[in-house]
Amino acid sequence: MFKKSINYWSFEGGLAGTRPVREVLVQAKEAGFDAVELCLGDTGDVSLETTEESAGEILQSARDMGIEIASVATGLFWGKSLTANDPKVREDALVIGRKLVEVAAWLDAGAVLVIPGAVDIFFDPNSEVVPYGKVWDRATEAVGKLAEHAKTHRIAIGLENVWNKFLVGPMEMKMFIDQFHSEWVGAYFDVGNCMVNGYPEHWIEILGERIKRVHFKDFRRAAGTLEGFVDLLAGDVNWPGVIEALKKANYSGYVTAEMIPLYRHYPGVLVENTSRAMDEIIGR
């Protein structure tokens, strides 16, 4: 059975980290979600300054409402890459990764989303370009270090397939994960992100039980850019095929909608529309 979840960034003020987490939990619960994926930022209720005590208060609020914390993501790895050329930046990224794991443990989230590295940053034309081989080696070293921390805290590391020109196919992702021989390292599979050059159902079949968490996004192939990300059911994702593949892979955990960008007007409607679409997709 799938658990219907939604990402914190899908709410007004989420990307900026200004929306109180408790308000998001209330809105998500009212919209029919089982869980929320929280996001570690520079500022806000969940940040690098978050303490075990403050995280515990968030967790208690969620439990009082009857809603779960599905996982913890972060966008901080785009600015501090685990595979950057600068060793200081790489060390800063490891600090972020360790904090991410700790916060997830305090929130009883079970898993974190990690961007393992990047050849370049697709939305920043001034970003450095790191050779693929170096990205692989540096990411292997970094994830290996984080895996030990994750094992200690019993938090799964989910490596996301993103537009980073790294691990661009399911076989690459599978090989990268398998080298760690760890139950605490797996995939955070994003359905929409692979649409630009593949089919999500193929990825799911190959990654199988390596999948720790799943992002739901839809995408129109004809756009081929960030403009291609659209509301669930408005794109080209073969949702029946995705659900069938997830079931064959014995995946029955959280499926989290990551809906960016927000509607220009009345962004709260996006949450309601997403909930309705997910009910159809997962068969509620």
KENUNU-358404 format. One record per atom (N, C-alpha, C, O): x negated, y, z negated; residue in three letters. Coordinates in steps of 0.2 Angstrom, whole numbers, plus 5000, padded with zeros to 4 digits. Example, Ala and Ser with C-alpha at 12.3 -4.5 7.8 and 13.67 -1.06 7.14 Angstrom:
<nodes>
493449724961Ala 493849784961Ala 493449844961Ala 492949834958Ala 493649894965Ser 493249954964Ser 493650004961Ser 493350064960Ser 
</nodes>
This chain:
<nodes>
499649945000Met 500050005000Met 499650065000Met 499150074996Met 499750115005Phe 499350175005Phe 499650225000Phe 500250224998Phe 499150264997Lys 499350314993Lys 499250384997Lys 498750394999Lys 499750424997Lys 499750485001Lys 499450544997Lys 499650564991Lys 498950575000Ser 498550624997Ser 498450685001Ser 498550675007Ser 498250734998Ile 498150795003Ile 497550835000Ile 497450834993Ile 497150865004Asn 496550895002Asn 496650964999Asn 497151005002Asn 496350994994Tyr 496351054991Tyr 496351114996Tyr 496651164996Tyr 495951105001Trp 495851155006Trp 496451165011Trp 496451215014Trp 496951125010Ser 497551125014Ser 498051175011Ser 498551185014Ser 497851205005Phe 498351255002Phe 498051325003Phe 497451335003Phe 498451375002Glu 498251445003Glu 497851454997Glu 497951444991Glu 497251484999Gly 496751504994Gly 496251444992Gly 495751454989Gly 496351384996Gly 495951324994Gly 495251334997Gly 494751324994Gly 495151355003Leu 494551365007Leu 494051415003Leu 493451405002Leu 494451465000Ala 494051514997Ala 493851494989Ala 493451524986Ala 494251444987Gly 494151414980Gly 494451464975Gly 494351454969Gly 494951504977Thr 495251554973Thr 495951524970Thr 496251554965Thr 496251474973Arg 496851444971Arg 496751404965Arg 496351354965Arg 497051414959Pro 497051374953Pro 497251304955Pro 497751294958Pro 496851254952Val 496951184954Val 497651164951Val 497951124955Val 497851184946Arg 498451164943Arg 499051184947Arg 499551144948Arg 499051244951Glu 499551264955Glu 499551214961Glu 500051204964Glu 498951194964Val 498951154969Val 499251084967Val 499651054971Val 499051054961Leu 499350994959Leu 500150994959Leu 500450954961Leu 500351054956Val 501151064956Val 501451064963Val 501951024964Val 501151104967Gln 501451104974Gln 501351034977Gln 501851014981Gln 500851004977Ala 500750934980Ala 501250884977Ala 501550844981Ala 501350884971Lys 501850844967Lys 502550854970Lys 502950814971Lys 502750924970Glu 503350934973Glu 503450914980Glu 504050904982Glu 502950914984Ala 503050904991Ala 503050824992Ala 503050804998Ala 502950784987Gly 502950714987Gly 502250674988Gly 502250614990Gly 501750714986Phe 501050674987Phe 500950634980Phe 501150654975Phe 500550584981Asp 500350544976Asp 499750564972Asp 499550554967Asp 499350604976Ala 498650624974Ala 498450684978Ala 498750704983Ala 497850714975Val 497550774978Val 496850764978Val 496550734974Val 496450774984Glu 495750774984Glu 495550844983Glu 495650894986Glu 495150854977Leu 494850914975Leu 494250924978Leu 493950884981Leu 493950994978Cys 493351014982Cys 492951054978Cys 493151104975Cys 492251034978Leu 491751064974Leu 491551124978Leu 491251114984Leu 491551184975Gly 491351244979Gly 490851284974Gly 490651264969Gly 490651344977Asp 490251384973Asp 490551414968Asp 490251434962Asp 491251434968Thr 491651464963Thr 492351424963Thr 492451374966Thr 492751444958Gly 493351414957Gly 493351364951Gly 492851354948Gly 493951324951Asp 494051284945Asp 493551224945Asp 493451194940Asp 493451204952Val 492951144952Val 492351174956Val 492351184962Val 491751174953Ser 491251204955Ser 490551174952Ser 490651134948Ser 490051204954Leu 489351184952Leu 489351194944Leu 488851174941Leu 489751244942Glu 489751264935Glu 490251224931Glu 490251234925Glu 490651174934Thr 491151144930Thr 490851094925Thr 490251064926Thr 491151094919Thr 490851054914Thr 491350994913Thr 491850984916Thr 491050944909Glu 491450884908Glu 492150904904Glu 492650874905Glu 492050954900Glu 492650974896Glu 493251004901Glu 493750994901Glu 492951054905Ser 493451084910Ser 493751034915Ser 494351044917Ser 493350984917Ala 493550934922Ala 494050894918Ala 494550874921Ala 493950874912Gly 494450834908Gly 495150874907Gly 495650834907Gly 495150934907Glu 495750974906Glu 496150974913Glu 496750964913Glu 495750974918Ile 496150964925Ile 496450894925Ile 496950884928Ile 496050844923Leu 496250774924Leu 496850764919Leu 497350734921Leu 496850794913Gln 497450784909Gln 498050824912Gln 498650794911Gln 497950874915Ser 498550914918Ser 498850864924Ser 499450864924Ser 498350834928Ala 498650794933Ala 498950734930Ala 499550714933Ala 498750704925Arg 499050644922Arg 499750664919Arg 500250624920Arg 499750724916Asp 500450744913Asp 500950754919Asp 501550744918Asp 500750774925Met 501150784930Met 501350724934Met 501850714938Met 500950664933Gly 501050604936Gly 500750604943Gly 501050574948Gly 500150644944Ile 499850644951Ile 499150624950Ile 498850644944Ile 498750594955Glu 498050574954Glu 497550614958Glu 497750654962Glu 496950604956Ile 496450644959Ile 496150584964Ile 495850544962Ile 496250594970Ala 496050544975Ala 495250534976Ala 495050484977Ala 494950594976Ser 494250594978Ser 493950674977Ser 494450714975Ser 493350684978Val 493050754977Val 492650764984Val 492150724985Val 492850814987Ala 492450834993Ala 492050894992Ala 492150924987Ala 491650914997Thr 491250984996Thr 491051005003Thr 490850965007Thr 491051065004Gly 490751095010Gly 490051125009Gly 489751155014Gly 489851115003Leu 489151145001Leu 488551115005Leu 488051145006Leu 488651055008Phe 488151015012Phe 488051055018Phe 487551045021Phe 488551095021Trp 488351125027Trp 487851185026Trp 487451195030Trp 487851215020Gly 487351265019Gly 486751235016Gly 486151265016Gly 486751175013Lys 486151145009Lys 486151075012Lys 486451025009Lys 485851065017Ser 485850995020Ser 485350945017Ser 484850965015Ser 485550885016Leu 485150835014Leu 484550815018Leu 484050785017Leu 484650845025Thr 484050825030Thr 483750885033Thr 483450885038Thr 483850945029Ala 483551005032Ala 482751005032Ala 482450955029Ala 482451045036Asn 481751045037Asn 481351065031Asn 480851045029Asn 481751115027Asp 481451135021Asp 481551095015Asp 482051075013Asp 480951065012Pro 481051025006Pro 481451045001Pro 481751014997Pro 481351115000Lys 481751144994Lys 482451144995Lys 482851134991Lys 482651155002Val 483351145003Val 483651075002Val 484151064999Val 483251025004Arg 483450955003Arg 483450944996Arg 483950904994Arg 483050964991Glu 483150954984Glu 483750994981Glu 484050964977Glu 483851054984Asp 484551084982Asp 485151044984Asp 485551034980Asp 485051014989Ala 485650974992Ala 485750904987Ala 486250884986Ala 485150884985Leu 485250824980Leu 485550844974Leu 485950804971Leu 485350904971Val 485650934965Val 486450934966Val 486850914962Val 486650964972Ile 487350964974Ile 487650894974Ile 488250884971Ile 487350844977Gly 487550774977Gly 487650744970Gly 488150714969Gly 487150754966Arg 487250734959Arg 487850764955Arg 488150724952Arg 487850824956Lys 488450864952Lys 489050834955Lys 489550824951Lys 489150824962Leu 489750804965Leu 489950734962Leu 490550724960Leu 489450694961Val 489650624958Val 489850634951Val 490350604949Val 489550674947Glu 489650684940Glu 490350714939Glu 490750684935Glu 490550764943Val 491250794943Val 491750744945Val 492250734941Val 491650704950Ala 492150654952Ala 492250604946Ala 492750574945Ala 491650584943Ala 491750534937Ala 492150564931Ala 492650534929Ala 492050634930Trp 492450664925Trp 493150674927Trp 493650664922Trp 493350674933Leu 494050684936Leu 494350614937Leu 494850604939Leu 493950554936Asp 494150494937Asp 494450484944Asp 494950454946Asp 494050514949Ala 494250514956Ala 494050454960Ala 494350434965Ala 493450414958Gly 493350354961Gly 492850364967Gly 492450314968Gly 492850414970Ala 492450424976Ala 492250494978Ala 492650544976Ala 491750504981Val 491550574984Val 491450574991Val 491250524994Val 491550634994Leu 491350635002Leu 490750675002Leu 490550724999Leu 490250635006Val 489550665007Val 489450665014Val 489550625018Val 489250725016Ile 488950735023Ile 488250715023Ile 487850755020Ile 488050665026Pro 487350635025Pro 486750675028Pro 486150665026Pro 486950725032Gly 486450765035Gly 486650795042Gly 487250775044Gly 486250825046Ala 486450855052Ala 485950865057Ala 485350895055Ala 486050855063Val 485550865068Val 485650945069Val 485150985070Val 486250965069Asp 486351045070Asp 487051055066Asp 487351005065Asp 487251115065Ile 487851135063Ile 488251165068Ile 488151225070Ile 488751135070Phe 489151145076Phe 489451215076Phe 489551245081Phe 489651245070Phe 489951305070Phe 489451365068Phe 489651425068Phe 488851345068Asp 488351395067Asp 487751395072Asp 487351355072Asp 487851445077Pro 487351435083Pro 486651455081Pro 486151445085Pro 486551485075Asn 485851495073Asn 485551445068Asn 485051455066Asn 485951385068Ser 485651335063Ser 485051305066Ser 485051295072Ser 484651275062Glu 484051235065Glu 484251175068Glu 484851145066Glu 483851145072Val 483951085076Val 483451035073Val 482851045074Val 483750985070Val 483250935066Val 483250865071Val 483850845072Val 482650845073Pro 482650785077Pro 483050725074Pro 483050715067Pro 483450685078Tyr 483850635075Tyr 483450585071Tyr 483750565065Tyr 482850565073Gly 482450515069Gly 482350545062Gly 482350505057Gly 482150605062Lys 482050635055Lys 482650635051Lys 482650625045Lys 483250655054Val 483850655050Val 483950585047Val 484150585042Val 483850535051Trp 484050465049Trp 483550455043Trp 483850425038Trp 482950465044Asp 482450445038Asp 482650485032Asp 482650465026Asp 482750555033Arg 482850595027Arg 483550575024Arg 483550575017Arg 484050565028Ala 484650545025Ala 484650475021Ala 484950465016Ala 484250435024Thr 484150365021Thr 483850375014Thr 484050345009Thr 483350415013Glu 483050435007Glu 483550465002Glu 483550444996Glu 483850515005Ala 484350555000Ala 484950514998Ala 485050514992Ala 485250475002Val 485850435000Val 485550374996Val 485950364991Val 484950354997Gly 484750304992Gly 484650324985Gly 484850294980Gly 484450394984Lys 484350424978Lys 485050434975Lys 485150424969Lys 485550454979Leu 486150474976Leu 486550404974Leu 486950404970Leu 486350354978Ala 486750284977Ala 486550264970Ala 487050234966Ala 485950274967Glu 485850254960Glu 486250294955Glu 486450264950Glu 486250364957His 486650404952His 487450384953His 487750384947His 487650364959Ala 488350344959Ala 488550284956Ala 489050274953Ala 488050234956Lys 488150174953Lys 488150184945Lys 488650144942Lys 487750224943Thr 487750234935Thr 488450264933Thr 488750244928Thr 488750304938His 489350344936His 489950304939His 490550324938His 489850244942Arg 490350204945Arg 490850244950Arg 491450244950Arg 490550284954Ile 490850324959Ile 490550304966Ile 489950304967Ile 491050294971Ala 490850274978Ala 490650334982Ala 490950384982Ala 490150324985Ile 489950374990Ile 490250364997Ile 490050315000Ile 490650404999Gly 490950405006Gly 490550445011Gly 490650505010Gly 490250415016Leu 489850455021Leu 490350475026Leu 490650425030Leu 490450535028Glu 490950555032Glu 490650565040Glu 490150585040Glu 491050545044Asn 490950555051Asn 491150625053Asn 491750635053Asn 490650665054Val 490850735056Val 490450755062Val 490050725065Val 490650825064Trp 490250845070Trp 489550875069Trp 489450935069Trp 489150825067Asn 488450845065Asn 487950815070Asn 487350815069Asn 488150785075Lys 487750745080Lys 487350695077Lys 486750675079Lys 487550665072Phe 487250605068Phe 487750555066Phe 488350575064Phe 487550495067Leu 488050435066Leu 488650445070Leu 489250445067Leu 488550455076Val 489150475081Val 489550415083Val 490050425086Val 489350355082Gly 489750295084Gly 489850255078Gly 489450255073Gly 490350205078Pro 490450165072Pro 489850115071Pro 489750095065Pro 489550095076Met 488950045075Met 488350075071Met 488050045067Met 488250145073Glu 487750175069Glu 487950185062Glu 487550175058Glu 488550205061Met 488750215054Met 488750145050Met 488550145044Met 488950095053Lys 488850025050Lys 488150015048Lys 488049985043Lys 487750015053Met 487050005052Met 486750045046Met 486350025042Met 486850115046Phe 486650155041Phe 486850135034Phe 486450135030Phe 487550125034Ile 487750095027Ile 487450035025Ile 487350025019Ile 487449985029Asp 487249915027Asp 486549915025Asp 486349875021Asp 486049965027Gln 485349965024Gln 485349975017Gln 484849955014Gln 485849995014Phe 485850015006Phe 485949955002Phe 485849944996Phe 486349905005His 486549845002His 486849864995His 486749834990His 487349914995Ser 487649934989Ser 488349944990Ser 488649964995Ser 488749914985Glu 489449924985Glu 489649994984Glu 490250014985Glu 489150034982Trp 489350104980Trp 489250154986Trp 489250214985Trp 489050124992Val 488950164998Val 489350145003Val 489350085005Val 489750185006Gly 490250165011Gly 490350225016Gly 490050275016Gly 490950215019Ala 491150265024Ala 491750305021Ala 492250275018Ala 491750375022Tyr 492350415021Tyr 492550425028Tyr 492350475032Tyr 493050385031Phe 493250385038Phe 493750445039Phe 494250445037Phe 493550485044Asp 494050545046Asp 494250525053Asp 493950515058Asp 494950515053Val 495250495059Val 495250545065Val 495050525070Val 495350605063Gly 495350655069Gly 494650675071Gly 494550685077Gly 494150665067Asn 493450685069Asn 493150645074Asn 492750675078Asn 493350585075Cys 493050535080Cys 493450545087Cys 493250515092Cys 493950585087Met 494350585093Met 494050615099Met 494150605105Met 493550655098Val 493150695103Val 492750645107Val 492650665113Val 492550595104Asn 492150545108Asn 492350475107Asn 491850425108Asn 492850455104Gly 493050385103Gly 493750375100Gly 494150425101Gly 493850315098Tyr 494550295096Tyr 494550275088Tyr 494150235087Tyr 494950305084Pro 494850285077Pro 495050215075Pro 494750185071Pro 495450185079Glu 495550115078Glu 494950075079Glu 494850015076Glu 494550095084His 493950055085His 493450065079His 493150015077His 493350125077Trp 492950135071Trp 493150095065Trp 492750065061Trp 493850095064Ile 494050055058Ile 493949985058Ile 493749955053Ile 494049955064Glu 493949885065Glu 493149865064Glu 493049815061Glu 492749905066Ile 492049895065Ile 491749915057Ile 491349875055Ile 492049965055Leu 491849985048Leu 492149935043Leu 491849925037Leu 492749915044Gly 493149865040Gly 493149885032Gly 493249945030Gly 492949845028Glu 492949855021Glu 492349905018Glu 492349915012Glu 491949925023Arg 491549985021Arg 491850045019Arg 491550095016Arg 492450055022Ile 492850115021Ile 493050125014Ile 493450085011Ile 492850185011Lys 493050195004Lys 493650245003Lys 494050234999Lys 493650285008Arg 494250335008Arg 494350355016Arg 493950345020Arg 494950385017Val 495150405024Val 495450475024Val 495850485020Val 495250515029His 495550575030His 496050565036His 495850535041His 496550595035Phe 497050605041Phe 497050675044Phe 497150725041Phe 496850675050Lys 496950735055Lys 497150715061Lys 497050655063Lys 497450755065Asp 497650745072Asp 497250795077Asp 497050845075Asp 497150765083Phe 496750805088Phe 496950795095Phe 497150745097Phe 496950855099Arg 497150855106Arg 496550845110Arg 496150895110Arg 496450795113Arg 495750785117Arg 495650835122Arg 495050855123Arg 496250865125Ala 496150915131Ala 495750975128Ala 495451005132Ala 495850995122Ala 495551055119Ala 494751045119Ala 494351085121Ala 494650985115Gly 493850965115Gly 493451015110Gly 492851005110Gly 493751055107Thr 493451105102Thr 493851105095Thr 494351065095Thr 493651145091Leu 493951155085Leu 494751165086Leu 495151155081Leu 494851205091Glu 495551215093Glu 495951155094Glu 496651155094Glu 495651095095Gly 496051035096Gly 496351005090Gly 496750965090Gly 496151025084Phe 496451005078Phe 497151035077Phe 497251095076Phe 497650985076Val 498351015076Val 498750975070Val 498450935067Val 499350995069Asp 499750955064Asp 499750885066Asp 499650855072Asp 499850845061Leu 499950775061Leu 500550755066Leu 501050785065Leu 500450715070Leu 500950685075Leu 500950735081Leu 501350725086Leu 500550795081Ala 500550835087Ala 500050825092Ala 499950865097Ala 499550775090Gly 498950765094Gly 498950695097Gly 499550675099Gly 498350675099Asp 498350615103Asp 498150555099Asp 498050495102Asp 498050555092Val 497950495088Val 498450445089Val 499050455089Val 498250385090Asn 498750325090Asn 498850305083Asn 498550255081Asn 499350335080Trp 499450325073Trp 499650255071Trp 499450225067Trp 500150225076Pro 500250155074Pro 499650105075Pro 499550055071Pro 499250125079Gly 498550085080Gly 498150095074Gly 497850045072Gly 498150155071Val 497650165066Val 497950135059Val 497550105056Val 498550135058Ile 498850095052Ile 498750025053Ile 498649995048Ile 498849995059Glu 498749925060Glu 498049905058Glu 497949855055Glu 497549945061Ala 496849935060Ala 496649935052Ala 496349895050Ala 496949985049Leu 496849995042Leu 497049935038Leu 496749905033Leu 497649915040Lys 497949855036Lys 497549785038Lys 497449745033Lys 497249785044Lys 496849725045Lys 496149725042Lys 495849675040Lys 495949795040Ala 495349805036Ala 495449795029Ala 494949805025Ala 496049775027Asn 496249775020Asn 496149835016Asn 496049835010Asn 496249895020Tyr 496249955016Tyr 496949975014Tyr 497449975017Tyr 496949985007Ser 497650005004Ser 497550064999Ser 497950074995Ser 497050105000Gly 496950154995Gly 497250224998Gly 497750225001Gly 496850274996Tyr 497150344997Tyr 497050365005Tyr 496550345008Tyr 497550395008Val 497450425014Val 497650495013Val 498150515011Val 497050535014Thr 497150605013Thr 497150655019Thr 496750655023Thr 497650695019Ala 497750745024Ala 497250805023Ala 497250835018Ala 496850815028Glu 496450875028Glu 496650925033Glu 496450915039Glu 497050975031Met 497451015036Met 497151085036Met 497251125032Met 496651095041Ile 496351155042Ile 496351175050Ile 496151125054Ile 496551235052Pro 496651295048Pro 497351295045Pro 497851255047Pro 497551335041Leu 498251345038Leu 498651385043Leu 498351415048Leu 499251385042Tyr 499751425046Tyr 499651495045Tyr 499451515039Tyr 499651535050Arg 499551605049Arg 500051635044Arg 499951685040Arg 500651615045His 501251645041His 501551585037His 501551525040His 501751595031Tyr 502051545027Tyr 501651475026Tyr 501951425028Tyr 501051485024Pro 500651425024Pro 500851365020Pro 500651305021Pro 501351385015Gly 501551325011Gly 501951275015Gly 502051215013Gly 502251295021Val 502651255025Val 502151195028Val 502451145029Val 501551215028Leu 501051165031Leu 501051095026Leu 501051045029Leu 501051115020Val 501051055015Val 501751015016Val 501650955016Val 502251045016Glu 502951005017Glu 502950965024Glu 503150915024Glu 502751005029Asn 502750965036Asn 502250905036Asn 502350855039Asn 501650915032Thr 501150865032Thr 501450805028Thr 501350745030Thr 501750815023Ser 502050765019Ser 502550725023Ser 502550665023Ser 502950755026Arg 503550725030Arg 503150685036Arg 503350625037Arg 502650705039Ala 502350675044Ala 501950605042Ala 502050555045Ala 501650615036Met 501350555033Met 501850505031Met 501650445031Met 502450525029Asp 502950475027Asp 503050435033Asp 503150365033Asp 503150465039Glu 503250425045Glu 502650385047Glu 502750325049Glu 502050405046Ile 501450375048Ile 501350315044Ile 501250255047Ile 501450315038Ile 501250265033Ile 501850215032Ile 501850165028Ile 502450235034Gly 503050195034Gly 503450205027Gly 503650155024Gly 503450265025Arg 503850265018Arg 504550285020Arg 504950285015Arg 
</nodes>
